């Protein structure tokens, strides 16, 4: 059995109720649910939440909410691995033979069904434990700077100050959309960012963290831009 698990707790502080806040005409979480269903990858699309309102919205948009998440893994300190392990164990307690799962974030309005399909395909490669979305940094990280308490500048890697940008190795970062994985890898809390993982590379114009009101505004503008291009 292949299951999508969408973590969506109710206690978002910086953007209250962000998982079900209206984003371009529908609840934010609806985009993740719809992409999961449209991908055709999953036997079940489950939302893990502690909040009855989020549960109702999730069900109305096509997901299942067969349990409410316990309070001890619904606070600011609960990790994604904690939430995934709880959901997988719940599935196993119901007698579901869950071998493969996908953690799909509720705030991923740019995720596409084909991204999820590609991630699943990568997970079929021998010895691969995780496949997740990633994108490239827009600027060489080797030339990053830092500021001290007095505002003075220094480089993280001073040896790269005079190196041409095109001669520096390209770097990538987690796109924060989805994480395919073997159930056993999630249950043992295996490191995702390791040699046993593969990535689905996304263009930078489809990646935006949504943690603050400013992030939300940027995401809405980006979504509008993409929609305009697609409608031409």
N, C-alpha and C positions, 0 to 999 in steps of 0.2 A: 504493500500500500504506500502511496505517495501523498503526503499531506503538506499543505501550506499552512503555516502558523503566523498570524498577524498579531504582534503584541500591541495593545492599545489601552494603556491604563488611563484612569480618569483624572489624575492629579497633576496635569501639566501646569507649571507655574508661570513661565514667561509668556506663553500664549495660551490663556485659559481655554479649555475644551478644544484644543487644536485638532484632535483626531476626528472630530465631527463638525468642526467649524466649516462654514460654507466656503468653498474654493471654486470660483468660476461656475457657480450654479449648483453644486452638489457637495455633500459632505466629503471632506478630505479623504477619509478612509475608503470611500467608494471607488476611488481610482485604483487602489491596490487590489481590492476585491475583484473588480471587473477585469483587471489585467490577469489575475490568477485564473479566473474562470475561462477567459478567452484563450489563454495559453493551451488549454487542454491537457496540461501536465498532471493535474491533481485529481485524486479520488475524493479528497475532502479539502475544503477551504475553511479553516477555523480561526476565529478571533479569540485571543486570550485577553480578557479584560476583567477588571474588578468593578466595573461601572454598568449599572443596568440600562442607562440611557444609551451608552455606546453599544451595548449588546443589542438593543432594539434597532438602532440604526444599521448595525452590521447585518442583522438578519433581514431587514427590509431591503438591503442591497445585495442579497444573495449568499451571504456567508452563514456558517453555523457557529453557535455559541453554546456548546454542550456543557460548559462548566463556567463558574465565576472564579477568577484567580484569587488565591488567598492573600490576605492583607500583608503578610510577611514578605511577599515578593511583588508588592505593588507600590512600594515607597520609592524615594529618590535614590536609594542605595541598591536596589535590586538590579542585577545585571541581565543582559539579554540571554546569556547562557543559563542563568537561574530560571528565567521564564520559559525558555525552550525545553530545558530538562523537565520542568514540571509538566508541560503540555505533552511531551513525548511519553512520560511515565503514565499520565492519565490515559492516553490512547492505548498504551500497553495493558493497563488495568481493565480496559474494556474488551480486551482480546483482539485488538487490531494489530496486525503484523506490519508495523511501520518500520520500513528499512531506510527510507529516504524522506527528508523533510526540507522545507524551504522557509526560512525566517524572512518574512516580507514586511518591511516597515509600513506603518499606517500612513506615514507622511511621505509618500513617494509618488506624487502625481505624474512624474515623468517616466515611470517604469512602463515598458511595453511588453506585450505578450511574447514577442520574439526574443527579448532579452532573457526572459525566464526560460524559454525553450533552449536557448544557447547555453545557459547555465546548467540545465539538466544534462545536456549532451556532454558538456565538459566533465561532469561528475561520473560519467561512464568510463572515463579513461582509467586504466589500471593504477591503483595506489592513490588516486585523488580522493581526498576526504571532504574538501570544501570547494565551492565555486561561487564567487561573489562579484558584485559590480565594482568597477574601479574606473578612474579617469586620470589623465595626466595633469601635473601641476603646470600652470601657465607661465611660471618663471623658474629658472634653475634653483633648486633648493640649496645647492652647494654655495650660492652667493647670498644666502639669507643673512640678515643683520639682526642684532638685538640691541636693546636700550637698557642701560642700568638705571638705578634709582634717580640719577641726576639728569637723565636724558642723553647721556653720552653714547655714541655709536661704537659698536665693535662687530666683527664678523664671526659667525659660528665656525667658519672654515677659512681663516685668513689666507691660506695657501692658494685659494681659488680666486683671489681678488683680480688678478691680471689674466686669468684664463678666459678665452673667448666662450661665450654662451654655447655656441654650436659644438664646442669640444667637450662639453660636460654631459655626463650620462643623464638621459631623461628619467624623471622620477614620477611615480604614480601614487594615488591615494585612494582609499576606500570611498566609494561613491554613496554609501549609506542607503542603499535601496533594498538589496536582498542578499541572502546568504544560503545557498544550497549546501546541504551536508548530509553525510551518513548519520543515522540516528545515534550510532555508537560514538561518533566523534563529538556530537553535542553532549551526550550523557557523560562522557569522560572529560568534557571541557577542554578538548584539544585546541591548541592555538590555531586560529584561523589564518593568521599572517605568517605562513611558513611554506616550506618547499612542497608540502603535500596539497597545496591549494592552487587553483587556476582562477583566472579572472575573465569576466566579460567586460571588455573595454568599451566605455561609453564616451561619446563626444562631450566636451565640457559644457556645451550649451544645453545639455539635458541633465545636468547635475546641480543641485542646490540644497544645501542643508537648510532645514526649516526649524530653527530653535528659538529665534527672537522675532519680534514684530518686523524688524528690518528685513530679516530673511524671508518672512512671509510676503512682504511687498515685492522683493526681488523675484521670488518664485512666481507671483501673479503676473509680473511684467514679462518674465521669461516665457511663461505659459501662453500669454497673449501673443507674443512674437512668433512662437512656434505654430500656434493655431492659425495666425494670419498667413504664414508661409505655406501651410498645408492646404489652405483654402484657395490658394491662387491657381 
